[in-house]
Amino acid sequence: MDATETAADWIVDRPKTVVLAFLLLTGLFAVGLGTISTTAGTEQFTEGTPAQRAFEDVTREFGTPFAPDSGTTQLIQRDRNVLAKSQLLAMLRAMAELAERPGLRVESTESAAGRIATELDPDATTPAAQRRAVERATGEEIDTAVAKLADEPGFRDQLSDDFNPTAARSSATVGVVTHSIPAGAAETGGGGEQEGPFTAIQLRASAIVAGVDDGISVFGQGIVAAEFSTVIADSLLIVVPAAALLIFVFLLFSYRDPVDLLLGVLSLVLVLIWTFGFVGLVGIPFTQFLIAVPPLLLAVGIDFGIHTINRYREERVTGATIDAAIRRALGQLLVAFFIVTGTTVIGFAANLTSTLAPIRQFGIVAAVGIAVTFLVFGFFLPAAKVAGDRFRDARDLPAFGQQPLGREGSRLARALTSGVAVARRTPVLFLLLVLAISGGSAVYATGVDTSFSEEDFLPPAETPATLERLPEPFAPGEYTVTRDIEFLEDNFEASQGDTVTIYIEGELTRDSTLQSFQRARERPPGSFVSTNRRAETTSIVTVIRDYANESAEFRALVDRNDVDADGVPEDDLEQVYDALLASPQRDRALQYLTENRRAARVEYETEATASQEAVTTDAREVADRYRADATATGQVVVFQSISALILESAVTSLVAALALVAVFLVIAYAVLEDAPVLGLVNLVPIAVSVALLAGTLRLLGLSFNAFTATILSITIGLGIDYSAHVVHRFADEYEDGDPFAALDRTVAGTGGALTGSMLTTTTGVGVLVFALTPVLGQFGLLTALSILYSYVAALAVTPSAVVLWARYVD
């Protein structure tokens, strides 16, 4: 007795026992739901990469141990003229409010308004005193102060690009509040697992400033971290109910019976509880990536559910009893479900080849969810269906809509068999045409870009009107981070250039060390800011020169050891370092050179308009100029390295998925049907789907990003479902040597269930386009397209491939 017969015996003989066992296990997994933690943002992707490790080394080596961190909050002020007296007072009032709150731990404040006030009254050193200085000043005095400060770079950098010193006008300004906070609390860039102290400080500061002047907004990494976390909850609150509503409508059409509908929905709930209970129990954090998992599992679960109920109904309408109908349905479906589950799990698990932790976690959770879906819809739903139908028969209760979808002779069946009609006439020509189109699409797809940025994880600057009109509690909150980022980029271009860090390790007391620092500045690459063909840098050399200008004694020491009189010592660097670290410049020096003289950092300014890729390439070129072991790092370099890993992940997971699925299908069909080549036939339509989707990615102007990098392997995982059902049903129907009769029965019967599955799946996954994170919307769109392509290819391409198999192989 084989496994399918054993399973059928349990389901037919002990349906209530099977149902009870699943419900008890559901209670155990439900415990894990309460232990799920969340994490969001970019840190989850950058952790563990070489560039990020170097960045962390820089932070560790050049931070002051056990000292408070410093975090900064930016106050962005917009108005017709932020240099008008009323606007200067508004900025100073906001800063004074923040400085007077002990809980905000304000260490210092800096703003154009504060500089103007100090110019008016040199003794005005606090926000409150500065406000009084501006209050006493006349408009003419303020204009005079602005004119005097106009040429100072620091003052100009705090004002928007439209600053007019003659008219004393500017439409925007940025003030900076520096906080002294507990060590480690400022590390919120990119979002953390929980709301940290610095995030709480900035959220409180935002509320205080909003009460002072609505023309001033608060921006900082704490606000970014808060929005990272909030967007997960808001997206789930929009996506899951929308998916559930649309899926319910399609299930109503597919099942057309209240009891079957209830059992189908209950099965979907069990799948979600088991999957996310597992997430909580094993400690996998819930990320923005995992928002896509519920729609995916609902999609696959619906597919399994429709096939189960539809195949059972096909037998029942022929007059078969409940027991006979479920046995025949399970005899065919459990094998098909096993093939589909195996290939789908492989498709998702292929993401374990990625070096990026969130993609690996997504692969694990999705693969576990698919395995759970197989168990629930392969065993629980049939057992519940048997128990339910027996209950109805015993009480003579009515049943509704018991006709299967796509039965032979129906309009749907006639429409679905068009692929069989093509296979009867010109299968070879048709497959060659499909091959040409797919090949062209694959070649076209080689031009797809790759991207990774913090903005990928943030909601759009303007919430779509359709979402704004949603009633509570579904209406999303107000998001400001993306809008503020775009505003800063558009209006403060002159001050928006990034910096990259060259992290140097080795013996830094050698005579040639600092000269190598200077030589590395010469003839800088195009993305670096330069003056007289020398890169603008800040390093230990900068500190040495600055202190030499302040101290005659130190300048004499430098001069004695400066062979070429360029202000950079070459000899006896140990003595120079000792003197510098014993001076008032010690703390500043330790920001660029470690006390043991074994590591240093050099900061290079980059052009605001330079691309992430160009900056990274140039930074690595400059790092190679150093004699010691040098590594390029910084946020730009880290993000670009993630972009490269994303592309590598997409290609590697695709190759792994195709290879493993091919092996699995060949073995499965060899064992089950003694026809191993049918496994490759099964793979033909999915290869077509992958090629078409890759071309569509470029056609729509989309790129591989943290989310869409998984789409090709997911297309294999989800799309194989459709062709697997067609090929396996054909293998069961193919008895008399006539492939066309078997194909007609296959497409008419299975095609109807596939159609219902496609509609519910594309709709269920497609609702991700309403997610607040743009890249998640792109992921939903591409996943829905992949399912549509797979459905069409399964019904249009598979018949011709099967006919050629029957003609030349069988």
Beta strands, then each sheet from edge to edge (+ up, - down):
strand 1: 69-78
strand 2: 106-110
strand 3: 172-181
strand 4: 216-219
strand 5: 499-505
strand 6: 530-531
strand 7: 534-535
strand 8: 537-538
strand 9: 599-605
strand 10: 629-633
sheet 1: 2+ 3- 1+ 4-
sheet 2: 8+ 9- 5+ 10-
sheet 3: 6+ 7-
end
